[in-house]
């Protein structure tokens, strides 16, 4: 079959058929296995990223449990907004104050008492608590004997009777352990 310009349709069709067989063979022998491998690898890395994110979230929670905000800022107690923590999202579980009905101390002016009461939802409460713990530890290190005498109100409202030294009947500190 001779056509002008020396075009042989039979050769063109055979070349197209050879190309189709070659493309099909490469598709089945190379492309599909490589594509399958790439999909598996992509899924593996996606799973690793998810696991890493979960570990990072857990690490942040753990770090948060050990991290403490600054007690002082700008030369005075840190009066900044309390930043919720994983273990302590709000103060109301930890701190119960009866200051709303309490009388102000004689040496404190009405203005200063009002300012003090307004600071209850800030870091000042946390700062004062941590400072009180430092003073307690300092006093305990100098004391010969520590005696805990809980008030009836404390015993009634204490949420940590098993670890509270006053309620549990024993003092467990870094300095000593005494049973009442």
Buried (B, 14 or more C-beta within 10 A) or exposed (E): EEEEEEEEEEEEEEEEEEEEEEEEEEEEEEEEEEEEEEEEEEEEEEEEEEEEEEEEEEEEEEEBEEEEBEBEEEEEBBBBEBEEBEEBEEBEEEEEEEEEEEEBEEEEEEEEBEEBEEBBEBBBBBBBEEEEEEEEEEEBEEEEEBEBEBEEEEEEEBEEEEEBBBBBEBBEBEEEEBEE
